[in-house]
């Protein structure tokens, strides 16, 4: 069985138009400001991503991979999750149209994302999943 990164985006894209997929964030945006909803979800205009939001997006993608694979009975080790994060980093940068002040800033954010994933996986008890996580996330 393939352990390619499974994402919710693939599922959403097959579900139809803008009103065919409902999420709490979409509903919240609609309630807060219908025009902002239209800009974002109908016209595709996004606000710039902050570095903190970008790190959250990267960490979420990594942990989503862990749990989607877990649903299929595939147990990813923390090192594999870290490698996947670094392999998908450039694609996420492009997708989010992220810019960094310097290469050092980008490296700092990569390290922060890896540290957050490592801390989360270290916190997860082995009793919840029936196996022990290897908590040494490799850094590229």
C-alpha positions, 0 to 999 in steps of 0.5 A: 500500500502506498504511503503517499501523503493523503490530504483533504484537499483532494477530497474537497476538490472532488466535491463540487462548487464553492457551496458543496463543501461546508466547514466551520471556517467557511461558515464563520467567514460567511457569518462574519462578512459575506463579502469576505466569503465571496472574495475568498471562496468565490473569487479566490482572493486570499489574504497574505499568510503570516509566518506563524500561520504558515508554520501552523499549516505545515504542522497541520499537513504533517499531522494530517498525514500521520492520522490519515495513514493511521486510518489505513493501518499504516504507522508513520514514524516521526522521522518519516513525518519530518522528511515528508514535511521537508519534501513538501515545504517548497510546494506549500511555500508556492501554494501559500505564496509565502515569502521570507525575509531571509534564508535564515528566517525560512530555516528558523521556521522549518526548525520550528515546524519540525520541533512542534511535530516532534513535541506533539508526537512525543506527547502522544502516548503509545497506549492510544495507538498500540505502538511506540512513536520514534520521536527523533524527527530528522532535520534536513 
